[in-house]
Amino acid sequence: MLIRHERDEIVDEIRVVTVPRYKTSNLSGDEWRVSARIEFRRKGHLLYAQDLSTIEAAVRHLPHELDKFLETQIDAMTRTEDLCAQPGCDQPYVSEYRLNQEWCSRCGEPKPAHSDQRIRFCQRHLRRGDCGLRDADSNYQVLSGLGPESASGYEDDIRESDVVIL
């Protein structure tokens, strides 16, 4: 069973765009009209669009449209099954890992994960880090492809942690 990354919110990009059209009419005349469109995307794929009259109307209506979409479109995962599980990444996966342990909220200790919890990553996102249990290199077993030591292409993404001293 493929699992989602714990930070995967299904929709990884929301756009509000203007939609121009040139209206023609023999009765009232020709003119440019402009409306607005809300677009929900996942890994570069358009999942949902809703047209509204203005940008302001689209922005005000956005929370409702997102709730409505998420209630009915959870199957969006199947459309991106062959892509990397890193939120926002639109690259094909090159490796499949199995999750070893999950955190038990009842007892406060790690416990073995269900035997078939798998997740897939591209070359850039093979390295998961060591910060949390759910998404750490040491908590995955490589089932196919390369392991975290073979990650490449992420060098420009490296940022030192910001430390705030109060």
Steps between C-alpha positions, in 0.01 A plus 500: 500500500645834395495760777502877469775715640383634836512859368311417179187717488376356164500849344849648478424805289204736487468764231251781455530627145316740274324353200454750216257445214385711213119501498330552169136588448306645211250643749709659776840533333843347548724549801765342719373335816709368788405240761704304754584134546611304807730210411610220733807310386699201616851441374434719196169333409179702499256318728215750523399840368212731591413817312372806685422856400797686655836444671348629825211252476746217429718586800200528732360171370832312514460333846157363403629366167799334667281330761257382232782368285676313783175332607439357155839459331724299731556261207737760354778281638446241227570763233850557639586149618804477270649825632720579799314515835676823606227767514515721192742280305392406147790264419462124446607283791823298474485313833241341720547479877312312768417672828644308798347672806222743590455709812227371733301793636346279773820368657745768381743246354591381150322186380545287186320641198250292307702266281412654166527878548703622203602843372682610185756775436691649206879535484488850652291393803656161585671648807237551773709621791504400866271746677174308547407133516240486222721644226859410590760308299544253786126422507480383139609177336585528129274263306608604151731756348763706676538589867536840668877512446434521123291818521611776265363823359392643836814703565333834417221419749733487803435779752643536848238500773400844625565534870290749692629599843242661722 
